[in-house]
């Protein structure tokens, strides 16, 4: 059973982790400002770039949302020729999603746009704040262990 100090340290770590998550989210929102992507659409594109392919179920698990929400987002990305769906030949119920060539180029272009937006909005203060929060979290986790 945890003692009071351990519980307090864990709570502080969770609070710091939440602050880090919020800071990173705000920075990404600012970075995506001049792109046409929602946060989830951007996430899907980056996920597919990093993993090569995924099913709607895998994406819904990764983003902890329903398959219906993933389907809405992927439908738009398919319509924009950024991703494509491929039916599995052995099990036709399974559809794999992958980036198209246009999607790969768009992700690269969008990454540059996000970086430019972050530089433009002078994110050095926010990056320093984020760095300090990560250092604090690291110290808090060391106390727990």
C-alpha positions as CSV (number, residue, x, y, z in Angstrom):
1,X,0.0,0.0,0.0
2,X,1.2,3.5,-0.8
3,X,2.1,5.9,1.9
4,X,1.0,9.6,1.9
5,X,4.3,10.8,0.4
6,X,4.2,8.3,-2.5
7,X,0.7,9.2,-3.3
8,X,1.5,12.9,-3.2
9,X,4.5,12.3,-5.5
10,X,2.4,10.3,-8.0
11,X,-0.3,13.0,-8.0
12,X,2.3,15.7,-8.6
13,X,3.7,13.7,-11.5
14,X,0.3,13.3,-13.1
15,X,-0.4,17.0,-12.7
16,X,2.9,17.9,-14.3
17,X,2.3,15.4,-17.1
18,X,-1.1,16.9,-17.8
19,X,0.5,20.4,-17.9
20,X,3.0,19.1,-20.4
21,X,0.3,17.6,-22.5
22,X,-1.7,20.8,-22.5
23,X,1.3,22.9,-23.4
24,X,2.3,20.6,-26.3
25,X,-1.4,20.6,-27.5
26,X,-1.5,24.4,-27.5
27,X,1.7,24.6,-29.4
28,X,0.5,22.1,-32.0
29,X,-2.8,24.0,-32.4
30,X,-0.8,27.1,-33.1
31,X,1.4,25.1,-35.5
32,X,-1.6,23.8,-37.4
33,X,-3.2,27.2,-37.7
34,X,-2.4,27.7,-41.4
35,X,-3.0,24.2,-42.5
36,X,-6.4,22.8,-43.4
37,X,-6.1,19.9,-41.0
38,X,-7.9,19.2,-37.8
39,X,-5.9,17.8,-34.9
40,X,-7.1,14.3,-35.6
41,X,-6.6,14.5,-39.3
42,X,-3.1,15.6,-38.7
43,X,-2.6,12.8,-36.2
44,X,-3.8,10.2,-38.7
45,X,-1.5,11.5,-41.4
46,X,1.5,11.4,-39.1
47,X,0.5,8.0,-37.7
48,X,0.4,6.6,-41.2
49,X,3.7,8.2,-42.1
50,X,5.3,6.7,-39.1
51,X,3.7,3.2,-39.2
52,X,3.2,2.8,-43.0
53,X,-0.3,1.5,-42.8
54,X,-3.2,1.0,-40.3
55,X,-6.8,-0.2,-40.1
56,X,-9.6,2.0,-38.8
57,X,-9.6,-0.1,-35.6
58,X,-5.9,0.5,-35.1
59,X,-6.4,4.2,-35.5
60,X,-9.4,4.3,-33.2
61,X,-7.3,2.5,-30.6
62,X,-4.3,4.8,-31.1
63,X,-6.4,7.9,-30.7
64,X,-8.9,6.5,-28.2
65,X,-11.9,7.5,-30.2
66,X,-14.7,5.5,-31.9
67,X,-14.3,4.0,-35.4
68,X,-17.1,6.3,-36.5
69,X,-15.0,9.4,-35.8
70,X,-12.0,7.8,-37.5
71,X,-14.1,7.0,-40.5
72,X,-15.3,10.6,-40.8
73,X,-11.7,11.8,-40.7
74,X,-10.3,9.2,-43.1
75,X,-13.1,9.8,-45.5
76,X,-12.1,13.4,-45.9
77,X,-8.5,12.4,-46.3
78,X,-9.4,9.8,-48.9
79,X,-11.5,12.4,-50.8
80,X,-8.5,14.8,-50.8
81,X,-6.3,12.0,-52.2
82,X,-4.0,12.0,-49.1
83,X,-4.7,8.4,-48.1
84,X,-6.0,5.4,-49.8
85,X,-7.7,2.2,-48.6
86,X,-6.8,-1.2,-49.7
87,X,-8.9,-4.3,-49.1
88,X,-7.1,-7.3,-47.7
89,X,-7.2,-10.1,-50.2
90,X,-7.5,-12.9,-47.7
91,X,-10.1,-11.1,-45.5
92,X,-12.2,-8.6,-47.4
93,X,-13.5,-7.1,-44.1
94,X,-10.1,-5.6,-43.4
95,X,-9.2,-2.4,-45.1
96,X,-5.7,-1.0,-44.7
97,X,-5.1,2.7,-44.9
98,X,-1.9,4.1,-46.4
99,X,-0.6,7.5,-47.5
100,X,-0.7,8.3,-51.2
101,X,2.2,9.9,-52.9
102,X,0.3,13.2,-52.6
103,X,-0.3,12.4,-48.9
104,X,3.4,11.9,-48.3
105,X,4.3,15.2,-50.0
106,X,1.5,16.9,-48.1
107,X,2.7,15.6,-44.7
108,X,6.2,16.8,-45.5
109,X,4.9,20.2,-46.6
110,X,2.7,20.5,-43.5
111,X,5.5,19.6,-41.2
112,X,7.5,22.5,-42.7
113,X,4.4,24.8,-42.3
114,X,3.9,23.7,-38.6
115,X,7.6,24.5,-37.9
116,X,7.3,27.8,-39.7
117,X,4.2,28.7,-37.7
118,X,5.9,27.8,-34.4
119,X,8.9,29.9,-35.3
120,X,6.7,32.8,-36.5
121,X,4.7,32.8,-33.2
122,X,7.9,32.9,-31.2
123,X,7.5,29.7,-29.4
124,X,10.9,29.9,-27.6
125,X,9.1,30.9,-24.3
126,X,6.7,27.9,-24.6
127,X,9.5,25.5,-25.5
128,X,11.5,26.7,-22.5
129,X,8.4,26.2,-20.3
130,X,7.8,22.8,-21.8
131,X,11.5,21.8,-21.2
132,X,11.2,22.9,-17.5
133,X,8.0,20.9,-17.1
134,X,9.7,17.8,-18.6
135,X,12.6,18.2,-16.2
136,X,10.2,18.6,-13.3
137,X,8.4,15.5,-14.3
138,X,11.7,13.6,-14.6
139,X,12.6,14.6,-11.0
140,X,9.2,13.7,-9.7
141,X,9.4,10.3,-11.4
142,X,12.8,9.7,-9.8
143,X,11.2,10.3,-6.4
144,X,8.6,7.7,-7.1
145,X,11.1,5.0,-8.1
